[in-house]
């Protein structure tokens, strides 16, 4: 008979208490230093392709693995937009994504880049959900680490979008910072993201903070996200003042992309969370989860932030879950209501 050992860390918060803020330490988990030549590394980057406006009435066609629009040279990634007829559009560009090659839950991202300018340009460094767990945009969220519209020279934006807070409702949450030489010099655009907050920086200057609140409608940022780098042309925001065709070609140059995470999977308590007790049943390779509030779903996450297993429970205060398919390691368990609200979380170690 196989014998299993389990350890659970129980979180129980009855009232709000002060929490000492400790400086976060990170380990580099993913990067591209662009120390090569040619197309972007296809083990790290995919392409979004097409010219249907991308939900913002954008004018460019995003091409696939075309060096004129995306290439690495002289130690930098070059994303370049051109005025040319292609795929039924009058402009070309590239939109690089890390989906299924770099997907993260929490951490710190640094991108050192020099931005294009000119009326009609709209470069961005941003993140979208990999699994769209709460539904289509904006329900599953969006994190804009850097957006820059060329007609508004020197103004860099950091923004988040959710079901409750988004630009379609004019309720988006964000802030701006002046970077006067953004088009002439490299700067580091950064984001720190944890269970409780999102910080956005330029050159280590924090200018926007968004705290976790409520349910997924205001905080869908408890799922995996991936990174996007692109230059849009025109669109609902970038094209407010039209497009100046004399600016092309325009390029965004990226010196590096670095992603850091806390490998210890530091777990911060949720406000007003409930206690979670986990009891092993080694003879059946099962665990018994018991709480003081009804839940309908238990999600198991890996250290990298990937959702490994979901157990659906109806609405009960306990569940017996088969974990025979789980490998040894540390997991983060999250309990949700029938409305997908997180009501508790705890670490779980299968040895």
Secondary structure, DSSP 8 states (H G I E B T S, - for coil): -----EEE-----SS-----------EEEEEE---S-BS--TTT-EEE-B-S-TTTTB-EEE-SS-TTTEEEETTEEEEEEEEEEETTEEEEE-EEE-TTTSEESSEEEEEEEE---STTEEEEEEEEESS-TT-TTTTT-EEEEEEEETTSTTEEEEEEE-SSS-TTTT--EEEEEE-TTTTTS-EEEEEEE-SSEEEEEETTEEEEEEE--SSTTT---SS-EEEEEEEEEBHHHHTTT---GGG-SEEEEEEEEEEEE-TT------TT---EEEEEEGGGTEEEEEEEEEEEEEEEE-TTS-EEEEEEEEEEEEEEEE-TT--SEEEEEEEE-TT--EEEEEEEEE-
